[in-house]
Amino acid sequence: MNYELTVNGLFYKRGEQFSVSKYEELVMSYKEITNKNDETPSERSFATLHSISRTTVRKVRDFVNGSLTSFHTPRRIQKYKEYGKYTLNEDAKTFLIYVYRQDPRSPLLQYQNMLFMYNGKRVSTSTICRFFKYSLLYKSSMRKTSIFPHLKYTMNNIIKLNKYINFISTINPYRLVFTDEKPLQGGEIFKAPVRRDPLTGETPTVTSTIKIKNKFNLMAAVKCSSANEHENIAYQIGKFKGNSFMFKEFVLNMVRTNFLQEGDILVCDNATIHTRQECRYLHDELWEYASVFVILLPAYHPELNPIELVFNVITQRLRHSNARYIDYVNKQDDKIIQVCCDILNNITTMEIKKMYQKCGYLHLL
């Protein structure tokens, strides 16, 4: 779910992410206010009352008036445009759809080669790309699939999420420090995205077949309280095991270097290495000896952690750097580590603030 802030600094969920029960609650409230005041409430007042967007208010109003039958907006069917009419006949188009259904991750060159083997015609990759994007019901662009299970939406996790939001909305975001760890996998640099189904508009879920051994581990923390460009990210990268012992050493090193200061709030997920084994009493020790309070994110909600956006920046910039051309056979590991360090050091304070804002923080700035 995506969470944003109202002008009053309150969290709200985007309208298309609401459950039907939440919409029914809003409809009842809208009708009660209308019957009580003998007039419909304004968009601004109703949005402020329930901490929702004006778009959601308009959906509720249209549903009450009878002009809206469903709260969920259907997928938009695009206007038909014919591409490849001189090179792609109906048989070739059907074959391209067949190849797509076999493997949605197929690159354009694979479509081109398999079509040539099928009918002996050589079609340009740009024609195939435009065919998938504009010639069918939906724009079939490449999409990244979701890997999080449906346990994210259980009642227990929703209750934890509400508690987290109610607490974090009262905290100055300058005191928030987010941390996590990430294995740097070759698959994330070379992994191909999945093309969306051009006939249904759905993004298929597939299992990656890339089995490149994890070479490095990265532990990082981010904050936005410092004006210095190089003091808002702390990290440790190398060939170490990402266990509770290394995480504890990383956190204690942040305390020793004053990256974590008195009054800061350290936010991390509830992974085992953060709460068990060597870190079993870490939360109590940080509070007692460093006055640093630790809170845990609700389960399956990485979108609330800005450090995940830092990891995304690393992945994207690694793909556009010379990391993919480094000789892995000759063990040029130092070059890969240096590339990652350069990327982390070049992340600016403005980029970090945008990451905080995208995750729903910076509401007091």
C-alpha positions as CSV (number, residue, x, y, z in Angstrom):
1,M,0.0,0.0,0.0
2,N,1.1,3.6,-0.7
3,Y,0.8,6.0,2.2
4,E,0.7,9.8,1.8
5,L,0.1,12.8,4.0
6,T,-2.6,15.4,4.2
7,V,-2.0,19.1,4.7
8,N,-2.6,18.4,8.4
9,G,0.3,15.9,8.6
10,L,-2.0,12.8,8.8
11,F,-1.5,9.6,6.9
12,Y,-3.9,8.3,4.4
13,K,-4.0,5.5,1.9
14,R,-4.5,6.1,-1.8
15,G,-8.1,5.6,-2.8
16,E,-7.6,2.7,-5.1
17,Q,-5.9,0.8,-2.3
18,F,-8.9,1.0,0.1
19,S,-10.8,-2.2,1.0
20,V,-14.5,-2.4,0.3
21,S,-15.3,-2.3,4.0
22,K,-13.4,1.0,4.4
23,Y,-15.4,2.5,1.5
24,E,-18.6,1.4,3.1
25,E,-17.6,3.1,6.3
26,L,-17.0,6.3,4.3
27,V,-20.3,6.1,2.5
28,M,-22.2,5.7,5.9
29,S,-20.3,8.8,7.2
30,Y,-21.1,10.8,4.1
31,K,-24.8,9.9,4.3
32,E,-24.9,10.8,8.1
33,I,-23.4,14.2,7.5
34,T,-25.7,14.9,4.6
35,N,-28.8,13.9,6.6
36,K,-27.7,15.9,9.6
37,N,-26.9,19.2,7.8
38,D,-29.4,18.8,4.9
39,E,-26.6,19.4,2.5
40,T,-23.6,17.4,1.1
41,P,-20.2,18.1,2.8
42,S,-17.5,19.8,0.8
43,E,-14.6,17.8,-0.5
44,R,-12.1,19.6,1.6
45,S,-14.0,19.2,4.9
46,F,-14.8,15.5,4.3
47,A,-11.2,14.8,3.3
48,T,-9.9,16.5,6.4
49,L,-12.3,14.7,8.6
50,H,-11.3,11.2,7.5
51,S,-7.7,11.9,6.4
52,I,-8.3,10.8,2.8
53,S,-7.7,12.3,-0.6
54,R,-10.2,14.4,-2.5
55,T,-10.2,11.8,-5.2
56,T,-11.5,9.3,-2.7
57,V,-14.2,11.8,-1.6
58,R,-15.4,12.1,-5.2
59,K,-15.6,8.3,-5.4
60,V,-17.7,8.2,-2.3
61,R,-19.9,11.1,-3.5
62,D,-20.5,9.4,-6.9
63,F,-21.3,6.1,-5.2
64,V,-23.9,7.8,-3.0
65,N,-25.4,9.6,-6.0
66,G,-25.6,6.4,-7.9
67,S,-23.3,7.3,-10.8
68,L,-20.6,4.9,-9.6
69,T,-21.3,1.2,-9.2
70,S,-17.8,0.0,-8.2
71,F,-15.1,1.6,-6.1
72,H,-12.3,0.0,-8.0
73,T,-11.4,1.8,-11.3
74,P,-11.2,-0.7,-14.2
75,R,-8.1,-0.9,-16.3
76,R,-8.1,1.6,-19.1
77,I,-8.3,0.0,-22.6
78,Q,-6.1,1.9,-25.0
79,K,-7.0,3.1,-28.4
80,Y,-6.1,0.5,-31.1
81,K,-3.1,1.3,-33.3
82,E,-1.8,-1.2,-35.8
83,Y,1.9,-1.7,-36.0
84,G,3.8,-4.1,-38.2
85,K,0.9,-4.4,-40.7
86,Y,3.3,-4.9,-43.6
87,T,5.5,-7.4,-41.7
88,L,3.3,-9.1,-39.2
89,N,0.3,-11.1,-40.4
90,E,-2.3,-12.6,-38.1
91,D,-0.4,-15.8,-37.9
92,A,2.8,-14.0,-36.8
93,K,0.9,-12.0,-34.2
94,T,-0.6,-15.2,-32.8
95,F,2.8,-16.8,-32.6
96,L,4.2,-13.8,-30.7
97,I,1.5,-14.1,-28.2
98,Y,2.2,-17.8,-27.9
99,V,5.9,-17.1,-27.3
100,Y,4.9,-14.5,-24.6
101,R,2.7,-17.0,-22.8
102,Q,5.6,-19.5,-22.7
103,D,7.9,-17.0,-21.0
104,P,6.8,-13.4,-20.2
105,R,10.5,-12.5,-19.6
106,S,11.5,-13.1,-23.2
107,P,13.7,-10.3,-24.6
108,L,12.9,-8.7,-28.0
109,L,15.8,-10.5,-29.7
110,Q,14.3,-13.9,-28.6
111,Y,10.9,-12.9,-30.2
112,Q,12.7,-11.9,-33.3
113,N,14.8,-15.1,-33.6
114,M,11.9,-17.4,-32.8
115,L,9.6,-15.7,-35.3
116,F,12.3,-16.0,-38.0
117,M,12.6,-19.8,-37.2
118,Y,8.8,-20.0,-37.4
119,N,8.0,-18.3,-40.7
120,G,11.4,-17.3,-42.2
121,K,10.6,-13.5,-41.9
122,R,13.0,-11.1,-40.2
123,V,11.1,-8.4,-38.3
124,S,12.8,-5.6,-36.4
125,T,12.8,-5.5,-32.6
126,S,11.3,-2.0,-32.7
127,T,8.3,-3.3,-34.6
128,I,7.8,-6.2,-32.1
129,C,8.2,-3.7,-29.2
130,R,5.5,-1.3,-30.7
131,F,3.3,-4.3,-31.4
132,F,3.2,-5.3,-27.8
133,K,2.8,-1.7,-26.5
134,Y,0.2,-0.3,-28.9
135,S,-1.5,-3.0,-31.1
136,L,-3.4,-4.9,-28.4
137,L,-5.9,-4.2,-25.6
138,Y,-3.3,-3.0,-23.0
139,K,0.1,-1.4,-23.1
140,S,2.3,-4.4,-22.6
141,S,5.4,-2.8,-21.1
142,M,8.0,-4.5,-18.9
143,R,7.0,-4.6,-15.3
144,K,8.7,-5.7,-12.1
145,T,6.6,-8.4,-10.3
146,S,5.7,-8.3,-6.6
147,I,7.4,-10.9,-4.4
148,F,5.5,-10.3,-1.2
149,P,2.9,-12.8,0.0
150,H,-0.7,-12.0,0.9
151,L,0.1,-12.3,4.6
152,K,0.8,-8.6,4.3
153,Y,-3.0,-7.9,4.5
154,T,-3.9,-10.1,7.5
155,M,-5.8,-8.4,10.3
156,N,-2.8,-8.8,12.7
157,N,-0.5,-7.0,10.3
158,I,-3.0,-4.2,9.7
159,I,-3.3,-3.6,13.4
160,K,0.5,-3.4,13.7
161,L,0.6,-1.0,10.8
162,N,-1.9,1.3,12.4
163,K,0.0,1.4,15.6
164,Y,3.2,2.1,13.8
165,I,1.7,5.0,11.8
166,N,0.1,6.5,14.9
167,F,3.4,6.5,16.7
168,I,5.7,7.5,13.8
169,S,3.5,10.4,12.8
170,T,4.3,12.2,16.1
171,I,8.1,11.9,15.6
172,N,10.4,14.4,14.1
173,P,11.7,12.6,10.9
174,Y,15.1,14.1,11.5
175,R,15.5,11.7,14.4
176,L,14.6,8.7,12.4
177,V,17.4,6.3,11.3
178,F,16.5,3.4,9.0
179,T,18.6,0.3,8.6
180,D,18.6,-3.0,6.9
181,E,21.0,-5.4,5.1
182,K,21.1,-6.6,1.5
183,P,22.9,-9.4,-0.3
184,L,24.4,-8.1,-3.5
185,Q,23.4,-10.7,-6.1
186,G,24.5,-10.9,-9.7
187,G,20.9,-11.8,-10.6
188,E,19.7,-8.3,-9.6
189,I,22.2,-6.7,-12.0
190,F,21.4,-9.0,-14.9
191,K,17.7,-9.9,-14.2
192,A,15.3,-9.1,-17.0
193,P,11.9,-7.6,-16.1
194,V,8.7,-9.3,-17.1
195,R,6.4,-8.0,-19.8
196,R,2.8,-7.3,-18.9
197,D,0.2,-9.4,-20.6
198,P,-1.1,-7.4,-23.6
199,L,-4.5,-9.1,-23.7
200,T,-5.5,-8.9,-20.0
201,G,-3.3,-6.1,-18.6
202,E,-2.0,-8.3,-15.8
203,T,1.6,-8.7,-14.8
204,P,2.4,-12.4,-14.6
205,T,4.3,-13.9,-11.7
206,V,7.3,-16.0,-12.6
207,T,10.1,-17.6,-10.8
208,S,13.6,-16.5,-11.6
209,T,16.0,-19.2,-12.9
210,I,19.1,-17.1,-12.3
211,K,21.4,-18.9,-9.7
212,I,24.3,-16.6,-9.3
213,K,26.0,-17.1,-5.9
214,N,25.8,-14.2,-3.5
215,K,29.2,-12.6,-3.5
216,F,28.8,-9.7,-1.0
217,N,26.7,-8.4,1.8
218,L,25.7,-4.8,2.4
219,M,24.6,-3.3,5.7
220,A,23.5,0.2,5.5
221,A,21.6,2.9,7.5
222,V,20.2,6.3,6.3
223,K,19.1,9.5,8.0
224,C,18.4,13.0,6.8
225,S,19.5,15.1,9.8
226,S,23.0,16.1,8.5
227,A,23.7,18.9,6.0
228,N,26.9,17.1,5.0
229,E,26.4,15.0,1.9
230,H,28.6,12.1,3.3
231,E,27.2,11.9,6.8
232,N,23.7,10.7,6.0
233,I,24.6,7.2,5.0
234,A,26.5,4.6,7.0
235,Y,27.4,1.3,5.4
236,Q,29.5,-1.8,5.6
237,I,30.1,-4.0,2.5
238,G,32.2,-7.1,2.1
239,K,32.4,-10.9,2.1
240,F,30.9,-11.4,5.5
241,K,27.9,-13.4,6.7
242,G,24.8,-11.3,7.3
243,N,24.1,-12.6,10.8
244,S,23.1,-11.1,14.1
245,F,26.7,-10.7,15.2
246,M,27.7,-8.6,12.2
247,F,24.5,-6.5,12.5
248,K,25.2,-5.8,16.2
249,E,28.7,-4.7,15.4
250,F,27.4,-2.5,12.6
251,V,24.9,-0.8,15.0
252,L,27.5,-0.4,17.8
253,N,29.9,1.1,15.3
254,M,27.3,3.7,14.3
255,V,27.0,4.6,18.0
256,R,30.8,4.9,18.3
257,T,31.1,7.2,15.2
258,N,28.1,9.3,16.4
259,F,26.0,8.4,13.4
260,L,23.5,7.2,16.0
261,Q,23.1,10.0,18.6
262,E,21.2,10.4,21.8
263,G,17.5,10.8,21.1
264,D,17.6,9.0,17.7
265,I,15.1,6.3,16.8
266,L,16.4,3.3,14.9
267,V,13.9,1.7,12.7
268,C,14.4,-1.8,11.3
269,D,12.3,-4.8,10.2
270,N,11.6,-7.8,12.4
271,A,14.1,-10.1,10.7
272,T,15.7,-12.7,12.9
273,I,19.2,-11.1,12.8
274,H,17.6,-7.9,14.3
275,T,15.8,-9.5,17.2
276,R,17.3,-12.9,18.0
277,Q,20.6,-14.5,19.0
278,E,23.3,-11.8,19.4
279,C,20.8,-9.0,19.0
280,R,18.3,-10.4,21.6
281,Y,19.1,-7.7,24.1
282,L,20.5,-5.1,21.6
283,H,17.3,-2.9,21.9
284,D,17.6,-2.7,25.7
285,E,21.3,-2.0,25.5
286,L,20.9,0.9,23.0
287,W,18.3,2.5,25.1
288,E,20.2,2.1,28.4
289,Y,23.7,3.1,27.3
290,A,23.1,5.3,24.2
291,S,19.5,6.6,24.7
292,V,18.6,5.3,21.2
293,F,15.1,3.9,20.9
294,V,14.5,0.9,18.5
295,I,11.1,0.2,16.8
296,L,10.2,-2.5,14.4
297,L,8.4,-2.0,11.1
298,P,5.2,-3.9,10.5
299,A,5.7,-7.2,8.7
300,Y,5.8,-7.2,4.9
301,H,5.9,-3.4,4.6
302,P,9.3,-2.5,3.1
303,E,7.7,0.5,1.3
304,L,7.9,2.3,4.7
305,N,11.7,1.9,4.9
306,P,13.7,4.5,2.9
307,I,16.8,2.3,3.0
308,E,15.0,0.0,0.5
309,L,15.1,3.0,-2.0
310,V,18.8,3.3,-1.3
311,F,19.2,-0.3,-2.2
312,N,17.2,0.3,-5.4
313,V,19.5,3.2,-6.3
314,I,22.5,0.8,-5.9
315,T,20.8,-1.8,-8.1
316,Q,19.8,0.6,-10.8
317,R,23.2,2.4,-11.0
318,L,25.1,-0.9,-10.9
319,R,23.1,-1.9,-14.0
320,H,24.3,1.2,-15.8
321,S,27.9,1.1,-14.5
322,N,30.7,-1.1,-15.7
323,A,30.0,-3.6,-12.9
324,R,28.5,-6.1,-15.4
325,Y,31.7,-6.1,-17.4
326,I,34.0,-6.8,-14.5
327,D,35.8,-10.1,-14.8
328,Y,34.3,-12.4,-12.2
329,V,36.5,-15.3,-13.1
330,N,39.7,-13.4,-12.2
331,K,38.3,-12.4,-8.8
332,Q,38.2,-8.7,-9.3
333,D,36.1,-8.3,-6.2
334,D,37.7,-5.1,-5.1
335,K,36.5,-3.3,-8.2
336,I,32.9,-4.3,-7.5
337,I,33.1,-3.1,-3.9
338,Q,34.7,0.2,-5.1
339,V,31.8,0.7,-7.6
340,C,29.2,0.1,-4.8
341,C,31.1,2.5,-2.5
342,D,31.2,5.2,-5.1
343,I,27.5,4.9,-5.7
344,L,26.7,5.2,-2.0
345,N,29.0,8.1,-1.5
346,N,27.4,10.0,-4.4
347,I,23.9,9.8,-3.0
348,T,23.0,13.4,-2.1
349,T,21.1,14.8,0.9
350,M,18.3,16.0,-1.5
351,E,17.9,12.4,-2.8
352,I,17.6,11.1,0.7
353,K,14.9,13.6,1.6
354,K,13.0,12.6,-1.4
355,M,13.3,9.0,-0.3
356,Y,11.9,9.9,3.1
357,Q,9.1,11.8,1.5
358,K,8.2,9.0,-0.9
359,C,7.9,6.6,2.1
360,G,5.5,9.1,3.8
361,Y,7.9,10.9,6.2
362,L,9.2,14.4,6.4
363,H,5.7,15.5,7.5
364,L,7.0,18.0,10.1
365,L,9.5,19.7,7.8
